[in-house]
């Protein structure tokens, strides 16, 4: 296993969210694997997202279980170690 294993990335999204789509496109460009959870279809995930962050807006991104609300590229880069 490589010394720099990628952090676990989960993104809570809805299909109509432009910032969600931008975040997913960014992860693909950076070759970051992520799990996409559609909270419009998964009510339990939606409740978990609100419980974790206090927010019902998307995207919510978890990087190694540390929440980022919104597509906050500087914070994402910092948590992923991207320059």
C-alpha positions as CSV (number, residue, x, y, z in Angstrom):
1,X,0.0,0.0,0.0
2,X,1.4,3.4,-0.9
3,X,2.5,5.7,1.9
4,X,0.2,8.4,0.7
5,X,-3.1,6.6,0.8
6,X,-6.0,8.9,-0.3
7,X,-8.2,10.1,2.5
8,X,-11.8,8.8,2.5
9,X,-14.0,11.3,0.6
10,X,-17.8,11.3,0.8
11,X,-20.0,14.0,-0.9
12,X,-23.6,14.5,-0.1
13,X,-25.4,16.0,-3.2
14,X,-28.6,16.5,-5.1
15,X,-28.9,16.1,-8.8
16,X,-29.8,19.8,-9.4
17,X,-27.0,21.3,-7.3
18,X,-24.5,23.2,-9.4
19,X,-21.9,23.4,-6.6
20,X,-22.2,19.7,-6.1
21,X,-21.5,19.0,-9.7
22,X,-18.6,21.4,-9.7
23,X,-17.1,19.6,-6.6
24,X,-17.5,16.2,-8.2
25,X,-15.9,17.5,-11.5
26,X,-13.0,18.9,-9.4
27,X,-12.5,15.6,-7.6
28,X,-12.4,13.8,-11.0
29,X,-9.9,16.3,-12.4
30,X,-7.7,15.7,-9.4
31,X,-8.2,11.9,-9.6
32,X,-9.7,11.8,-6.2
33,X,-12.0,8.9,-5.5
34,X,-15.2,9.8,-3.7
35,X,-18.5,8.3,-2.7
36,X,-21.5,10.3,-4.0
37,X,-24.6,10.2,-1.8
38,X,-27.8,11.7,-3.3
39,X,-29.7,13.1,-0.2
40,X,-32.8,13.7,-2.3
41,X,-33.2,9.9,-2.6
42,X,-31.7,8.8,0.7
43,X,-33.5,10.2,3.7
44,X,-31.3,8.5,6.2
45,X,-28.2,10.1,4.6
46,X,-30.0,13.5,4.6
47,X,-30.6,13.1,8.4
48,X,-27.0,12.0,9.0
49,X,-25.8,15.0,7.0
50,X,-27.9,17.4,9.1
51,X,-26.8,15.7,12.4
52,X,-23.1,15.9,11.4
53,X,-23.1,19.5,10.2
54,X,-26.3,21.2,11.4
55,X,-26.8,22.1,7.7
56,X,-29.4,20.9,5.2
57,X,-27.8,22.5,2.2
58,X,-25.5,20.7,-0.2
59,X,-22.8,19.9,-1.0
60,X,-21.5,18.6,2.2
61,X,-18.1,17.0,1.8
62,X,-16.6,14.7,4.4
63,X,-12.8,14.1,4.1
64,X,-11.7,11.5,6.7
65,X,-15.0,12.4,8.5
66,X,-14.1,16.1,8.7
67,X,-17.1,18.1,7.2
68,X,-16.8,20.9,4.7
69,X,-20.1,22.7,4.0
70,X,-20.2,23.9,0.4
71,X,-17.6,23.7,-2.3
72,X,-14.8,25.3,-0.3
73,X,-11.8,24.6,-2.6
74,X,-9.1,25.9,-0.3
75,X,-10.3,23.8,2.6
76,X,-10.7,20.7,0.4
77,X,-7.2,21.2,-0.9
78,X,-5.8,21.6,2.6
79,X,-7.5,18.4,3.9
80,X,-6.5,16.4,0.8
81,X,-2.9,17.8,0.7
82,X,-3.4,19.3,-2.8
83,X,-1.4,22.4,-3.7
